[in-house]
Amino acid sequence: TFVLEIRSLIGLVGYCRYFIKGIYTITTLLTRLTRLDVPLEWSNECEVSFMKFKEFFTLVLILTLFVEGEGFTVCCDRSISGLGCVLM
């Protein structure tokens, strides 16, 4: 469902909070949608927040160059609905 997809996204944010300063300021509105006492309405503000989140991850995390000769770690996490991996 939609709420599960948002929770999955928030899980990624929770994992990356150690590496990305201020990530929670981008996703606060999306996190609020997972609360039971809040109506599930995808507003323009939610769309802007989601687009900022996507932009942040594509510009900040992916554009890191691999340094030849240095080691790296593959961190993985799985659930019933999917698998996520990060190259560090």
PDB file of N, CA, C and O in Angstrom:
ATOM      1  N   THR A   1       0.830  -1.188   0.000  1.00  0.00           N
ATOM      2  CA  THR A   1       0.000   0.000   0.000  1.00  0.00           C
ATOM      3  C   THR A   1       0.871   1.246   0.000  1.00  0.00           C
ATOM      4  O   THR A   1       2.091   1.178   0.144  1.00  0.00           O
ATOM      5  N   PHE A   2       0.226   2.360  -0.162  1.00  0.00           N
ATOM      6  CA  PHE A   2       0.935   3.639  -0.228  1.00  0.00           C
ATOM      7  C   PHE A   2       1.687   3.946   1.065  1.00  0.00           C
ATOM      8  O   PHE A   2       2.823   4.420   1.031  1.00  0.00           O
ATOM      9  N   VAL A   3       1.049   3.674   2.204  1.00  0.00           N
ATOM     10  CA  VAL A   3       1.691   3.949   3.496  1.00  0.00           C
ATOM     11  C   VAL A   3       2.932   3.084   3.662  1.00  0.00           C
ATOM     12  O   VAL A   3       3.944   3.555   4.180  1.00  0.00           O
ATOM     13  N   LEU A   4       2.870   1.822   3.231  1.00  0.00           N
ATOM     14  CA  LEU A   4       4.046   0.951   3.318  1.00  0.00           C
ATOM     15  C   LEU A   4       5.186   1.471   2.451  1.00  0.00           C
ATOM     16  O   LEU A   4       6.352   1.373   2.833  1.00  0.00           O
ATOM     17  N   GLU A   5       4.860   2.019   1.298  1.00  0.00           N
ATOM     18  CA  GLU A   5       5.888   2.588   0.428  1.00  0.00           C
ATOM     19  C   GLU A   5       6.539   3.806   1.077  1.00  0.00           C
ATOM     20  O   GLU A   5       7.753   3.986   0.987  1.00  0.00           O
ATOM     21  N   ILE A   6       5.742   4.633   1.723  1.00  0.00           N
ATOM     22  CA  ILE A   6       6.295   5.799   2.421  1.00  0.00           C
ATOM     23  C   ILE A   6       7.173   5.339   3.575  1.00  0.00           C
ATOM     24  O   ILE A   6       8.251   5.894   3.793  1.00  0.00           O
ATOM     25  N   ARG A   7       6.725   4.335   4.315  1.00  0.00           N
ATOM     26  CA  ARG A   7       7.531   3.817   5.431  1.00  0.00           C
ATOM     27  C   ARG A   7       8.854   3.241   4.936  1.00  0.00           C
ATOM     28  O   ARG A   7       9.881   3.382   5.598  1.00  0.00           O
ATOM     29  N   SER A   8       8.829   2.598   3.784  1.00  0.00           N
ATOM     30  CA  SER A   8      10.059   2.081   3.194  1.00  0.00           C
ATOM     31  C   SER A   8      11.021   3.222   2.872  1.00  0.00           C
ATOM     32  O   SER A   8      12.220   3.124   3.133  1.00  0.00           O
ATOM     33  N   LEU A   9      10.500   4.281   2.315  1.00  0.00           N
ATOM     34  CA  LEU A   9      11.301   5.469   2.014  1.00  0.00           C
ATOM     35  C   LEU A   9      11.878   6.075   3.289  1.00  0.00           C
ATOM     36  O   LEU A   9      13.052   6.444   3.329  1.00  0.00           O
ATOM     37  N   ILE A  10      11.057   6.176   4.326  1.00  0.00           N
ATOM     38  CA  ILE A  10      11.505   6.725   5.602  1.00  0.00           C
ATOM     39  C   ILE A  10      12.572   5.819   6.218  1.00  0.00           C
ATOM     40  O   ILE A  10      13.480   6.304   6.893  1.00  0.00           O
ATOM     41  N   GLY A  11      12.470   4.514   5.992  1.00  0.00           N
ATOM     42  CA  GLY A  11      13.508   3.591   6.460  1.00  0.00           C
ATOM     43  C   GLY A  11      14.851   3.888   5.820  1.00  0.00           C
ATOM     44  O   GLY A  11      15.884   3.836   6.487  1.00  0.00           O
ATOM     45  N   LEU A  12      14.844   4.197   4.539  1.00  0.00           N
ATOM     46  CA  LEU A  12      16.073   4.582   3.847  1.00  0.00           C
ATOM     47  C   LEU A  12      16.637   5.866   4.434  1.00  0.00           C
ATOM     48  O   LEU A  12      17.846   5.996   4.626  1.00  0.00           O
ATOM     49  N   VAL A  13      15.756   6.804   4.715  1.00  0.00           N
ATOM     50  CA  VAL A  13      16.177   8.064   5.333  1.00  0.00           C
ATOM     51  C   VAL A  13      16.815   7.787   6.688  1.00  0.00           C
ATOM     52  O   VAL A  13      17.854   8.356   7.023  1.00  0.00           O
ATOM     53  N   GLY A  14      16.183   6.909   7.466  1.00  0.00           N
ATOM     54  CA  GLY A  14      16.723   6.569   8.783  1.00  0.00           C
ATOM     55  C   GLY A  14      18.113   5.969   8.689  1.00  0.00           C
ATOM     56  O   GLY A  14      18.974   6.256   9.520  1.00  0.00           O
ATOM     57  N   TYR A  15      18.337   5.137   7.682  1.00  0.00           N
ATOM     58  CA  TYR A  15      19.652   4.533   7.502  1.00  0.00           C
ATOM     59  C   TYR A  15      20.682   5.589   7.104  1.00  0.00           C
ATOM     60  O   TYR A  15      21.814   5.566   7.586  1.00  0.00           O
ATOM     61  N   CYS A  16      20.299   6.499   6.241  1.00  0.00           N
ATOM     62  CA  CYS A  16      21.242   7.483   5.705  1.00  0.00           C
ATOM     63  C   CYS A  16      21.436   8.699   6.600  1.00  0.00           C
ATOM     64  O   CYS A  16      22.257   9.562   6.289  1.00  0.00           O
ATOM     65  N   ARG A  17      20.707   8.787   7.695  1.00  0.00           N
ATOM     66  CA  ARG A  17      20.806   9.974   8.558  1.00  0.00           C
ATOM     67  C   ARG A  17      22.209  10.145   9.129  1.00  0.00           C
ATOM     68  O   ARG A  17      22.604  11.253   9.490  1.00  0.00           O
ATOM     69  N   TYR A  18      22.953   9.065   9.212  1.00  0.00           N
ATOM     70  CA  TYR A  18      24.315   9.147   9.727  1.00  0.00           C
ATOM     71  C   TYR A  18      25.257   9.811   8.727  1.00  0.00           C
ATOM     72  O   TYR A  18      26.304  10.337   9.107  1.00  0.00           O
ATOM     73  N   PHE A  19      24.890   9.786   7.471  1.00  0.00           N
ATOM     74  CA  PHE A  19      25.774  10.268   6.418  1.00  0.00           C
ATOM     75  C   PHE A  19      25.331  11.591   5.806  1.00  0.00           C
ATOM     76  O   PHE A  19      26.142  12.290   5.198  1.00  0.00           O
ATOM     77  N   ILE A  20      24.054  11.946   5.957  1.00  0.00           N
ATOM     78  CA  ILE A  20      23.514  13.131   5.297  1.00  0.00           C
ATOM     79  C   ILE A  20      22.937  14.073   6.338  1.00  0.00           C
ATOM     80  O   ILE A  20      21.905  13.791   6.948  1.00  0.00           O
ATOM     81  N   LYS A  21      23.608  15.178   6.532  1.00  0.00           N
ATOM     82  CA  LYS A  21      23.148  16.155   7.517  1.00  0.00           C
ATOM     83  C   LYS A  21      21.853  16.814   7.035  1.00  0.00           C
ATOM     84  O   LYS A  21      21.760  17.254   5.889  1.00  0.00           O
ATOM     85  N   GLY A  22      20.871  16.875   7.909  1.00  0.00           N
ATOM     86  CA  GLY A  22      19.632  17.573   7.611  1.00  0.00           C
ATOM     87  C   GLY A  22      18.628  16.819   6.768  1.00  0.00           C
ATOM     88  O   GLY A  22      17.673  17.422   6.279  1.00  0.00           O
ATOM     89  N   ILE A  23      18.806  15.523   6.579  1.00  0.00           N
ATOM     90  CA  ILE A  23      17.892  14.761   5.721  1.00  0.00           C
ATOM     91  C   ILE A  23      16.468  14.756   6.269  1.00  0.00           C
ATOM     92  O   ILE A  23      15.509  14.711   5.499  1.00  0.00           O
ATOM     93  N   TYR A  24      16.322  14.802   7.595  1.00  0.00           N
ATOM     94  CA  TYR A  24      14.977  14.769   8.176  1.00  0.00           C
ATOM     95  C   TYR A  24      14.178  16.030   7.867  1.00  0.00           C
ATOM     96  O   TYR A  24      12.948  15.982   7.844  1.00  0.00           O
ATOM     97  N   THR A  25      14.842  17.146   7.633  1.00  0.00           N
ATOM     98  CA  THR A  25      14.100  18.367   7.306  1.00  0.00           C
ATOM     99  C   THR A  25      13.382  18.242   5.964  1.00  0.00           C
ATOM    100  O   THR A  25      12.370  18.904   5.736  1.00  0.00           O
ATOM    101  N   ILE A  26      13.898  17.405   5.090  1.00  0.00           N
ATOM    102  CA  ILE A  26      13.287  17.208   3.782  1.00  0.00           C
ATOM    103  C   ILE A  26      12.074  16.285   3.877  1.00  0.00           C
ATOM    104  O   ILE A  26      11.098  16.472   3.151  1.00  0.00           O
ATOM    105  N   THR A  27      12.124  15.302   4.754  1.00  0.00           N
ATOM    106  CA  THR A  27      11.098  14.256   4.758  1.00  0.00           C
ATOM    107  C   THR A  27      10.101  14.343   5.912  1.00  0.00           C
ATOM    108  O   THR A  27       9.312  13.418   6.104  1.00  0.00           O
ATOM    109  N   THR A  28      10.117  15.412   6.670  1.00  0.00           N
ATOM    110  CA  THR A  28       9.204  15.540   7.805  1.00  0.00           C
ATOM    111  C   THR A  28       7.745  15.417   7.374  1.00  0.00           C
ATOM    112  O   THR A  28       6.962  14.725   8.025  1.00  0.00           O
ATOM    113  N   LEU A  29       7.384  16.069   6.303  1.00  0.00           N
ATOM    114  CA  LEU A  29       6.003  16.031   5.827  1.00  0.00           C
ATOM    115  C   LEU A  29       5.598  14.624   5.388  1.00  0.00           C
ATOM    116  O   LEU A  29       4.474  14.190   5.643  1.00  0.00           O
ATOM    117  N   LEU A  30       6.510  13.916   4.731  1.00  0.00           N
ATOM    118  CA  LEU A  30       6.207  12.551   4.299  1.00  0.00           C
ATOM    119  C   LEU A  30       6.056  11.619   5.499  1.00  0.00           C
ATOM    120  O   LEU A  30       5.193  10.740   5.503  1.00  0.00           O
ATOM    121  N   THR A  31       6.884  11.810   6.501  1.00  0.00           N
ATOM    122  CA  THR A  31       6.786  10.996   7.710  1.00  0.00           C
ATOM    123  C   THR A  31       5.434  11.195   8.380  1.00  0.00           C
ATOM    124  O   THR A  31       4.850  10.251   8.914  1.00  0.00           O
ATOM    125  N   ARG A  32       4.955  12.394   8.348  1.00  0.00           N
ATOM    126  CA  ARG A  32       3.662  12.705   8.969  1.00  0.00           C
ATOM    127  C   ARG A  32       2.523  11.904   8.330  1.00  0.00           C
ATOM    128  O   ARG A  32       1.550  11.572   9.006  1.00  0.00           O
ATOM    129  N   LEU A  33       2.634  11.593   7.046  1.00  0.00           N
ATOM    130  CA  LEU A  33       1.592  10.832   6.354  1.00  0.00           C
ATOM    131  C   LEU A  33       1.434   9.410   6.883  1.00  0.00           C
ATOM    132  O   LEU A  33       0.399   8.785   6.650  1.00  0.00           O
ATOM    133  N   THR A  34       2.423   8.891   7.582  1.00  0.00           N
ATOM    134  CA  THR A  34       2.346   7.523   8.093  1.00  0.00           C
ATOM    135  C   THR A  34       1.618   7.441   9.429  1.00  0.00           C
ATOM    136  O   THR A  34       1.356   6.346   9.926  1.00  0.00           O
ATOM    137  N   ARG A  35       1.294   8.577  10.006  1.00  0.00           N
ATOM    138  CA  ARG A  35       0.575   8.584  11.287  1.00  0.00           C
ATOM    139  C   ARG A  35      -0.885   8.203  11.080  1.00  0.00           C
ATOM    140  O   ARG A  35      -1.490   8.554  10.067  1.00  0.00           O
ATOM    141  N   LEU A  36      -1.443   7.487  12.040  1.00  0.00           N
ATOM    142  CA  LEU A  36      -2.827   7.032  11.942  1.00  0.00           C
ATOM    143  C   LEU A  36      -3.833   8.165  12.085  1.00  0.00           C
ATOM    144  O   LEU A  36      -4.939   8.085  11.550  1.00  0.00           O
ATOM    145  N   ASP A  37      -3.456   9.225  12.805  1.00  0.00           N
ATOM    146  CA  ASP A  37      -4.394  10.321  13.045  1.00  0.00           C
ATOM    147  C   ASP A  37      -4.329  11.420  11.984  1.00  0.00           C
ATOM    148  O   ASP A  37      -4.936  12.478  12.149  1.00  0.00           O
ATOM    149  N   VAL A  38      -3.601  11.175  10.904  1.00  0.00           N
ATOM    150  CA  VAL A  38      -3.462  12.161   9.825  1.00  0.00           C
ATOM    151  C   VAL A  38      -4.078  11.576   8.554  1.00  0.00           C
ATOM    152  O   VAL A  38      -3.742  10.456   8.169  1.00  0.00           O
ATOM    153  N   PRO A  39      -4.971  12.316   7.900  1.00  0.00           N
ATOM    154  CA  PRO A  39      -5.552  11.814   6.646  1.00  0.00           C
ATOM    155  C   PRO A  39      -4.480  11.653   5.567  1.00  0.00           C
ATOM    156  O   PRO A  39      -3.569  12.473   5.455  1.00  0.00           O
ATOM    157  N   LEU A  40      -4.599  10.609   4.794  1.00  0.00           N
ATOM    158  CA  LEU A  40      -3.623  10.322   3.747  1.00  0.00           C
ATOM    159  C   LEU A  40      -3.974  11.127   2.498  1.00  0.00           C
ATOM    160  O   LEU A  40      -4.755  10.683   1.656  1.00  0.00           O
ATOM    161  N   GLU A  41      -3.389  12.307   2.394  1.00  0.00           N
ATOM    162  CA  GLU A  41      -3.618  13.193   1.256  1.00  0.00           C
ATOM    163  C   GLU A  41      -2.270  13.626   0.686  1.00  0.00           C
ATOM    164  O   GLU A  41      -1.467  14.252   1.378  1.00  0.00           O
ATOM    165  N   TRP A  42      -2.031  13.287  -0.576  1.00  0.00           N
ATOM    166  CA  TRP A  42      -0.779  13.654  -1.237  1.00  0.00           C
ATOM    167  C   TRP A  42      -0.933  15.067  -1.798  1.00  0.00           C
ATOM    168  O   TRP A  42      -1.500  15.260  -2.873  1.00  0.00           O
ATOM    169  N   SER A  43      -0.429  16.037  -1.068  1.00  0.00           N
ATOM    170  CA  SER A  43      -0.577  17.443  -1.445  1.00  0.00           C
ATOM    171  C   SER A  43       0.586  17.899  -2.327  1.00  0.00           C
ATOM    172  O   SER A  43       1.534  17.149  -2.561  1.00  0.00           O
ATOM    173  N   ASN A  44       0.501  19.122  -2.805  1.00  0.00           N
ATOM    174  CA  ASN A  44       1.615  19.707  -3.563  1.00  0.00           C
ATOM    175  C   ASN A  44       2.869  19.798  -2.705  1.00  0.00           C
ATOM    176  O   ASN A  44       3.981  19.610  -3.199  1.00  0.00           O
ATOM    177  N   GLU A  45       2.688  20.087  -1.414  1.00  0.00           N
ATOM    178  CA  GLU A  45       3.828  20.157  -0.496  1.00  0.00           C
ATOM    179  C   GLU A  45       4.504  18.791  -0.366  1.00  0.00           C
ATOM    180  O   GLU A  45       5.730  18.707  -0.293  1.00  0.00           O
ATOM    181  N   CYS A  46       3.705  17.722  -0.339  1.00  0.00           N
ATOM    182  CA  CYS A  46       4.267  16.367  -0.291  1.00  0.00           C
ATOM    183  C   CYS A  46       5.063  16.078  -1.558  1.00  0.00           C
ATOM    184  O   CYS A  46       6.148  15.500  -1.499  1.00  0.00           O
ATOM    185  N   GLU A  47       4.526  16.480  -2.692  1.00  0.00           N
ATOM    186  CA  GLU A  47       5.213  16.263  -3.967  1.00  0.00           C
ATOM    187  C   GLU A  47       6.543  17.014  -4.002  1.00  0.00           C
ATOM    188  O   GLU A  47       7.551  16.466  -4.446  1.00  0.00           O
ATOM    189  N   VAL A  48       6.553  18.252  -3.540  1.00  0.00           N
ATOM    190  CA  VAL A  48       7.789  19.041  -3.491  1.00  0.00           C
ATOM    191  C   VAL A  48       8.799  18.378  -2.564  1.00  0.00           C
ATOM    192  O   VAL A  48       9.982  18.293  -2.895  1.00  0.00           O
ATOM    193  N   SER A  49       8.347  17.912  -1.419  1.00  0.00           N
ATOM    194  CA  SER A  49       9.225  17.235  -0.466  1.00  0.00           C
ATOM    195  C   SER A  49       9.822  15.973  -1.085  1.00  0.00           C
ATOM    196  O   SER A  49      11.016  15.712  -0.937  1.00  0.00           O
ATOM    197  N   PHE A  50       8.998  15.195  -1.774  1.00  0.00           N
ATOM    198  CA  PHE A  50       9.464  13.967  -2.414  1.00  0.00           C
ATOM    199  C   PHE A  50      10.468  14.271  -3.521  1.00  0.00           C
ATOM    200  O   PHE A  50      11.477  13.577  -3.651  1.00  0.00           O
ATOM    201  N   MET A  51      10.204  15.291  -4.311  1.00  0.00           N
ATOM    202  CA  MET A  51      11.132  15.669  -5.382  1.00  0.00           C
ATOM    203  C   MET A  51      12.467  16.153  -4.825  1.00  0.00           C
ATOM    204  O   MET A  51      13.518  15.848  -5.389  1.00  0.00           O
ATOM    205  N   LYS A  52      12.437  16.903  -3.725  1.00  0.00           N
ATOM    206  CA  LYS A  52      13.680  17.336  -3.074  1.00  0.00           C
ATOM    207  C   LYS A  52      14.456  16.131  -2.569  1.00  0.00           C
ATOM    208  O   LYS A  52      15.680  16.072  -2.685  1.00  0.00           O
ATOM    209  N   PHE A  53      13.731  15.171  -2.006  1.00  0.00           N
ATOM    210  CA  PHE A  53      14.359  13.943  -1.520  1.00  0.00           C
ATOM    211  C   PHE A  53      15.058  13.210  -2.660  1.00  0.00           C
ATOM    212  O   PHE A  53      16.219  12.823  -2.527  1.00  0.00           O
ATOM    213  N   LYS A  54      14.361  13.017  -3.780  1.00  0.00           N
ATOM    214  CA  LYS A  54      14.955  12.327  -4.927  1.00  0.00           C
ATOM    215  C   LYS A  54      16.163  13.086  -5.464  1.00  0.00           C
ATOM    216  O   LYS A  54      17.193  12.485  -5.768  1.00  0.00           O
ATOM    217  N   GLU A  55      16.036  14.389  -5.580  1.00  0.00           N
ATOM    218  CA  GLU A  55      17.143  15.210  -6.073  1.00  0.00           C
ATOM    219  C   GLU A  55      18.341  15.114  -5.137  1.00  0.00           C
ATOM    220  O   GLU A  55      19.481  14.992  -5.583  1.00  0.00           O
ATOM    221  N   PHE A  56      18.075  15.170  -3.847  1.00  0.00           N
ATOM    222  CA  PHE A  56      19.137  15.101  -2.853  1.00  0.00           C
ATOM    223  C   PHE A  56      19.916  13.797  -2.979  1.00  0.00           C
ATOM    224  O   PHE A  56      21.147  13.797  -2.956  1.00  0.00           O
ATOM    225  N   PHE A  57      19.193  12.686  -3.112  1.00  0.00           N
ATOM    226  CA  PHE A  57      19.866  11.394  -3.210  1.00  0.00           C
ATOM    227  C   PHE A  57      20.611  11.225  -4.519  1.00  0.00           C
ATOM    228  O   PHE A  57      21.692  10.636  -4.530  1.00  0.00           O
ATOM    229  N   THR A  58      20.077  11.714  -5.610  1.00  0.00           N
ATOM    230  CA  THR A  58      20.777  11.542  -6.880  1.00  0.00           C
ATOM    231  C   THR A  58      21.980  12.460  -6.999  1.00  0.00           C
ATOM    232  O   THR A  58      22.973  12.088  -7.625  1.00  0.00           O
ATOM    233  N   LEU A  59      21.919  13.643  -6.417  1.00  0.00           N
ATOM    234  CA  LEU A  59      23.035  14.577  -6.533  1.00  0.00           C
ATOM    235  C   LEU A  59      24.097  14.358  -5.470  1.00  0.00           C
ATOM    236  O   LEU A  59      25.288  14.498  -5.750  1.00  0.00           O
ATOM    237  N   VAL A  60      23.691  14.019  -4.264  1.00  0.00           N
ATOM    238  CA  VAL A  60      24.637  13.925  -3.159  1.00  0.00           C
ATOM    239  C   VAL A  60      25.277  12.549  -3.068  1.00  0.00           C
ATOM    240  O   VAL A  60      26.499  12.445  -2.965  1.00  0.00           O
ATOM    241  N   LEU A  61      24.481  11.502  -3.103  1.00  0.00           N
ATOM    242  CA  LEU A  61      25.023  10.169  -2.850  1.00  0.00           C
ATOM    243  C   LEU A  61      25.684   9.531  -4.062  1.00  0.00           C
ATOM    244  O   LEU A  61      26.717   8.876  -3.922  1.00  0.00           O
ATOM    245  N   ILE A  62      25.123   9.705  -5.225  1.00  0.00           N
ATOM    246  CA  ILE A  62      25.622   8.984  -6.382  1.00  0.00           C
ATOM    247  C   ILE A  62      26.879   9.624  -6.954  1.00  0.00           C
ATOM    248  O   ILE A  62      27.718   8.930  -7.526  1.00  0.00           O
ATOM    249  N   LEU A  63      27.018  10.920  -6.809  1.00  0.00           N
ATOM    250  CA  LEU A  63      28.152  11.606  -7.405  1.00  0.00           C
ATOM    251  C   LEU A  63      29.380  11.604  -6.502  1.00  0.00           C
ATOM    252  O   LEU A  63      30.024  12.634  -6.302  1.00  0.00           O
ATOM    253  N   THR A  64      29.687  10.447  -5.968  1.00  0.00           N
ATOM    254  CA  THR A  64      30.896  10.260  -5.181  1.00  0.00           C
ATOM    255  C   THR A  64      31.801   9.319  -5.966  1.00  0.00           C
ATOM    256  O   THR A  64      31.403   8.203  -6.300  1.00  0.00           O
ATOM    257  N   LEU A  65      32.992   9.762  -6.255  1.00  0.00           N
ATOM    258  CA  LEU A  65      33.892   8.968  -7.077  1.00  0.00           C
ATOM    259  C   LEU A  65      34.535   7.835  -6.290  1.00  0.00           C
ATOM    260  O   LEU A  65      34.914   7.996  -5.130  1.00  0.00           O
ATOM    261  N   PHE A  66      34.646   6.706  -6.936  1.00  0.00           N
ATOM    262  CA  PHE A  66      35.342   5.561  -6.372  1.00  0.00           C
ATOM    263  C   PHE A  66      36.846   5.800  -6.502  1.00  0.00           C
ATOM    264  O   PHE A  66      37.329   6.182  -7.567  1.00  0.00           O
ATOM    265  N   VAL A  67      37.568   5.576  -5.432  1.00  0.00           N
ATOM    266  CA  VAL A  67      39.019   5.755  -5.442  1.00  0.00           C
ATOM    267  C   VAL A  67      39.660   4.382  -5.600  1.00  0.00           C
ATOM    268  O   VAL A  67      39.537   3.523  -4.727  1.00  0.00           O
ATOM    269  N   GLU A  68      40.344   4.186  -6.721  1.00  0.00           N
ATOM    270  CA  GLU A  68      40.963   2.898  -7.002  1.00  0.00           C
ATOM    271  C   GLU A  68      42.023   2.578  -5.955  1.00  0.00           C
ATOM    272  O   GLU A  68      42.815   3.440  -5.570  1.00  0.00           O
ATOM    273  N   GLY A  69      42.027   1.360  -5.512  1.00  0.00           N
ATOM    274  CA  GLY A  69      42.993   0.934  -4.508  1.00  0.00           C
ATOM    275  C   GLY A  69      42.455   0.995  -3.091  1.00  0.00           C
ATOM    276  O   GLY A  69      43.013   0.367  -2.191  1.00  0.00           O
ATOM    277  N   GLU A  70      41.389   1.735  -2.880  1.00  0.00           N
ATOM    278  CA  GLU A  70      40.767   1.784  -1.560  1.00  0.00           C
ATOM    279  C   GLU A  70      39.639   0.765  -1.500  1.00  0.00           C
ATOM    280  O   GLU A  70      38.992   0.481  -2.508  1.00  0.00           O
ATOM    281  N   GLY A  71      39.415   0.231  -0.339  1.00  0.00           N
ATOM    282  CA  GLY A  71      38.346  -0.745  -0.177  1.00  0.00           C
ATOM    283  C   GLY A  71      36.980  -0.089  -0.128  1.00  0.00           C
ATOM    284  O   GLY A  71      36.861   1.126   0.029  1.00  0.00           O
ATOM    285  N   PHE A  72      35.972  -0.897  -0.262  1.00  0.00           N
ATOM    286  CA  PHE A  72      34.602  -0.417  -0.116  1.00  0.00           C
ATOM    287  C   PHE A  72      33.765  -1.526   0.505  1.00  0.00           C
ATOM    288  O   PHE A  72      34.165  -2.690   0.530  1.00  0.00           O
ATOM    289  N   THR A  73      32.614  -1.147   0.999  1.00  0.00           N
ATOM    290  CA  THR A  73      31.704  -2.075   1.655  1.00  0.00           C
ATOM    291  C   THR A  73      30.346  -1.996   0.983  1.00  0.00           C
ATOM    292  O   THR A  73      29.871  -0.908   0.656  1.00  0.00           O
ATOM    293  N   VAL A  74      29.723  -3.138   0.776  1.00  0.00           N
ATOM    294  CA  VAL A  74      28.355  -3.178   0.280  1.00  0.00           C
ATOM    295  C   VAL A  74      27.452  -3.464   1.472  1.00  0.00           C
ATOM    296  O   VAL A  74      27.535  -4.533   2.076  1.00  0.00           O
ATOM    297  N   CYS A  75      26.589  -2.510   1.809  1.00  0.00           N
ATOM    298  CA  CYS A  75      25.638  -2.669   2.915  1.00  0.00           C
ATOM    299  C   CYS A  75      24.276  -2.978   2.315  1.00  0.00           C
ATOM    300  O   CYS A  75      23.797  -2.251   1.446  1.00  0.00           O
ATOM    301  N   CYS A  76      23.655  -4.053   2.777  1.00  0.00           N
ATOM    302  CA  CYS A  76      22.363  -4.483   2.237  1.00  0.00           C
ATOM    303  C   CYS A  76      21.331  -4.589   3.347  1.00  0.00           C
ATOM    304  O   CYS A  76      21.658  -4.853   4.504  1.00  0.00           O
ATOM    305  N   ASP A  77      20.095  -4.380   2.969  1.00  0.00           N
ATOM    306  CA  ASP A  77      18.970  -4.560   3.878  1.00  0.00           C
ATOM    307  C   ASP A  77      17.829  -5.142   3.057  1.00  0.00           C
ATOM    308  O   ASP A  77      17.618  -4.745   1.911  1.00  0.00           O
ATOM    309  N   ARG A  78      17.099  -6.074   3.636  1.00  0.00           N
ATOM    310  CA  ARG A  78      16.013  -6.701   2.899  1.00  0.00           C
ATOM    311  C   ARG A  78      14.750  -6.718   3.746  1.00  0.00           C
ATOM    312  O   ARG A  78      14.789  -6.600   4.971  1.00  0.00           O
ATOM    313  N   SER A  79      13.661  -6.864   3.068  1.00  0.00           N
ATOM    314  CA  SER A  79      12.373  -7.038   3.726  1.00  0.00           C
ATOM    315  C   SER A  79      11.535  -7.945   2.844  1.00  0.00           C
ATOM    316  O   SER A  79      12.006  -8.427   1.815  1.00  0.00           O
ATOM    317  N   ILE A  80      10.316  -8.173   3.240  1.00  0.00           N
ATOM    318  CA  ILE A  80       9.432  -9.003   2.430  1.00  0.00           C
ATOM    319  C   ILE A  80       9.168  -8.345   1.078  1.00  0.00           C
ATOM    320  O   ILE A  80       8.978  -9.031   0.073  1.00  0.00           O
ATOM    321  N   SER A  81       9.157  -7.019   1.059  1.00  0.00           N
ATOM    322  CA  SER A  81       8.782  -6.314  -0.166  1.00  0.00           C
ATOM    323  C   SER A  81       9.950  -5.859  -1.032  1.00  0.00           C
ATOM    324  O   SER A  81       9.725  -5.352  -2.131  1.00  0.00           O
ATOM    325  N   GLY A  82      11.185  -6.022  -0.577  1.00  0.00           N
ATOM    326  CA  GLY A  82      12.267  -5.560  -1.430  1.00  0.00           C
ATOM    327  C   GLY A  82      13.643  -5.693  -0.814  1.00  0.00           C
ATOM    328  O   GLY A  82      13.807  -6.221   0.286  1.00  0.00           O
ATOM    329  N   LEU A  83      14.626  -5.205  -1.545  1.00  0.00           N
ATOM    330  CA  LEU A  83      16.028  -5.254  -1.156  1.00  0.00           C
ATOM    331  C   LEU A  83      16.653  -3.909  -1.473  1.00  0.00           C
ATOM    332  O   LEU A  83      16.379  -3.321  -2.519  1.00  0.00           O
ATOM    333  N   GLY A  84      17.490  -3.425  -0.575  1.00  0.00           N
ATOM    334  CA  GLY A  84      18.208  -2.183  -0.816  1.00  0.00           C
ATOM    335  C   GLY A  84      19.682  -2.375  -0.526  1.00  0.00           C
ATOM    336  O   GLY A  84      20.045  -3.086   0.411  1.00  0.00           O
ATOM    337  N   CYS A  85      20.527  -1.752  -1.315  1.00  0.00           N
ATOM    338  CA  CYS A  85      21.970  -1.862  -1.128  1.00  0.00           C
ATOM    339  C   CYS A  85      22.615  -0.491  -1.276  1.00  0.00           C
ATOM    340  O   CYS A  85      22.155   0.356  -2.042  1.00  0.00           O
ATOM    341  N   VAL A  86      23.693  -0.296  -0.522  1.00  0.00           N
ATOM    342  CA  VAL A  86      24.450   0.946  -0.586  1.00  0.00           C
ATOM    343  C   VAL A  86      25.919   0.575  -0.696  1.00  0.00           C
ATOM    344  O   VAL A  86      26.411  -0.256   0.067  1.00  0.00           O
ATOM    345  N   LEU A  87      26.614   1.183  -1.635  1.00  0.00           N
ATOM    346  CA  LEU A  87      28.050   0.985  -1.785  1.00  0.00           C
ATOM    347  C   LEU A  87      28.745   2.081  -1.007  1.00  0.00           C
ATOM    348  O   LEU A  87      28.562   3.264  -1.294  1.00  0.00           O
ATOM    349  N   MET A  88      29.544   1.695  -0.019  1.00  0.00           N
ATOM    350  CA  MET A  88      30.196   2.688   0.838  1.00  0.00           C
ATOM    351  C   MET A  88      31.698   2.506   0.783  1.00  0.00           C
ATOM    352  O   MET A  88      32.434   3.246   1.437  1.00  0.00           O
TER     353      MET A  88
END
